[in-house]
């Protein structure tokens, strides 16, 4: 088995595990009357995206076993990676929103949670850049897809801060 096949199978297993985690969280939320609609929506979409990641990784394994063109394999791999990353970003955002609501609109929990995730992501990028020989300045911050995910998470945190400081208070519900 090649290194690529092993890596794809590992991503496949991780995607499957995150499907289980997503469904477990949804079930617990709905069972204990802690329904937070936006969190439910994000987790439901993440579920679909993780299913796509599993399907795409399975397609990659199949294509690799049938000696597909390397360029085609890279496209499928990229699609699987972006799918997984967006799904994971939705889960992180859902956790941050859930923490914000459940902790009584306290920003410390979501800020610490997302900050910890970002620190881990930057460390991962630095190690990844070092192992690939890309030791340019700020190489840990040059990975487009991870910076895209970080930007989406940052936007979510910003929205929580705007809510906390009452920016939305001027919007009157339509009655």
C-alpha positions in Angstrom: 0.0 0.0 0.0 1.4 3.4 -1.0 1.8 6.4 1.3 -1.0 8.2 -0.6 -3.4 5.3 -0.1 -2.6 5.2 3.6 -3.1 8.9 4.0 -6.4 8.8 2.1 -7.6 5.9 4.3 -6.7 7.9 7.4 -8.7 10.9 6.1 -11.5 8.5 5.3 -11.5 7.1 8.9 -11.3 10.6 10.4 -14.3 11.8 8.2 -16.3 8.8 9.3 -15.5 9.5 13.0 -16.6 13.1 12.6 -19.9 12.0 11.1 -20.4 10.0 14.3 -19.4 13.0 16.5 -21.7 15.3 14.6 -24.7 13.0 14.9 -24.0 12.4 18.6 -23.9 16.2 19.3 -27.1 16.8 17.4 -28.9 13.9 19.2 -27.7 15.2 22.6 -28.8 18.8 21.8 -32.2 17.7 20.6 -32.7 15.2 23.5 -31.9 17.6 26.3 -33.9 20.6 24.9 -30.8 22.6 24.2 -31.9 23.3 20.6 -30.0 26.1 19.1 -31.2 26.4 15.5 -28.1 27.9 14.0 -25.9 25.2 15.6 -28.3 22.5 14.3 -28.1 24.0 10.8 -24.3 24.1 10.9 -24.0 20.6 12.1 -26.5 19.3 9.6 -24.6 20.9 6.7 -21.3 19.6 8.3 -22.8 16.1 8.3 -23.5 16.3 4.6 -20.0 17.7 3.8 -18.4 14.9 5.9 -20.4 12.3 3.9 -19.0 14.0 0.8 -15.5 13.7 2.2 -16.0 10.0 2.8 -17.4 9.4 -0.7 -14.6 11.4 -2.3 -11.9 9.6 -0.2 -13.4 6.3 -1.3 -13.3 7.4 -4.9 -9.7 8.4 -4.4 -8.8 4.9 -3.1 -10.7 3.3 -6.0 -9.0 5.5 -8.6 -5.5 5.0 -7.1 -6.1 1.2 -7.2 -6.9 1.5 -10.9 -3.8 3.5 -11.7 -5.6 6.8 -12.4 -3.7 9.8 -13.7 -1.9 11.6 -10.9 -3.5 14.9 -12.0 -7.0 13.5 -11.6 -6.0 12.0 -8.2 -4.8 15.4 -7.0 -8.1 17.0 -8.0 -10.1 14.5 -6.1 -7.7 14.8 -3.1 -8.1 18.6 -3.1 -11.9 18.3 -3.3 -11.9 15.8 -0.4 -9.5 18.1 1.6 -11.6 21.2 1.1 -14.8 19.3 1.9 -13.4 18.0 5.1 -12.0 21.4 6.1 -15.3 23.2 5.5 -17.2 20.6 7.5 -14.7 20.8 10.3 -14.9 24.6 10.2 -18.7 24.4 10.5 -18.3 22.1 13.6 -15.9 24.5 15.2 -18.3 27.4 14.5 -21.2 25.4 15.9 -19.3 24.6 19.1 -18.4 28.3 19.5 -22.0 29.4 19.0 -23.2 26.6 21.3 -20.7 27.6 24.0 -21.7 31.3 23.6 -25.4 30.5 24.1 -25.1 27.8 26.7 -22.7 29.9 28.9 -25.1 32.8 28.9 -23.7 34.9 26.1 -20.2 34.8 27.6 -17.4 35.4 25.1 -14.6 33.8 27.1 -15.6 30.2 26.1 -15.9 30.8 22.4 -12.8 33.0 22.3 -10.6 30.4 24.1 -12.0 27.5 22.1 -11.4 29.2 18.7 -8.1 30.6 19.8 -6.9 27.2 20.8 -8.0 25.7 17.5 -6.1 28.5 15.6 -2.9 28.0 17.6 -3.1 24.2 16.8 -3.7 25.0 13.1 -0.8 27.4 12.9 1.5 24.8 14.6 0.3 22.2 12.2 1.0 24.5 9.3 4.5 25.3 10.6 5.3 21.6 10.9 3.8 20.8 7.6 5.7 23.6 5.9 9.0 22.5 7.5 8.5 18.9 6.4 7.8 20.0 2.8 10.9 22.2 2.8 8.9 25.5 2.6 10.8 27.5 5.1 9.8 30.9 3.8 8.8 33.7 6.1 5.5 33.1 7.6 5.1 29.7 5.8 2.7 28.6 8.5 0.3 31.3 7.4 0.5 30.8 3.7 -1.7 27.7 3.3 -4.7 29.1 1.4 -7.3 26.6 2.4 -6.4 26.7 6.1 -6.4 30.5 6.1 -9.8 30.4 4.4 -11.1 28.2 7.2 -9.6 30.4 9.8 -11.2 33.5 8.1 -14.6 31.8 8.3 -14.1 31.0 11.9 -12.9 34.5 12.6 -16.1 35.9 11.0 -18.2 33.7 13.2 -16.4 34.9 16.3 -16.8 38.5 15.1 -20.5 37.9 14.8 -20.6 36.6 18.3 -18.8 39.7 19.5 -21.2 41.9 17.6 -24.1 40.1 19.3 -22.5 40.5 22.7 -22.0 44.2 22.3 -25.6 44.6 21.1 -25.0 45.7 17.6 -28.1 43.8 16.5 -30.4 45.5 19.1 -31.5 48.1 16.7 -33.1 45.4 14.5 -36.8 45.2 15.6 -38.6 41.9 15.0 -41.4 42.0 12.5 -44.6 41.5 14.5 
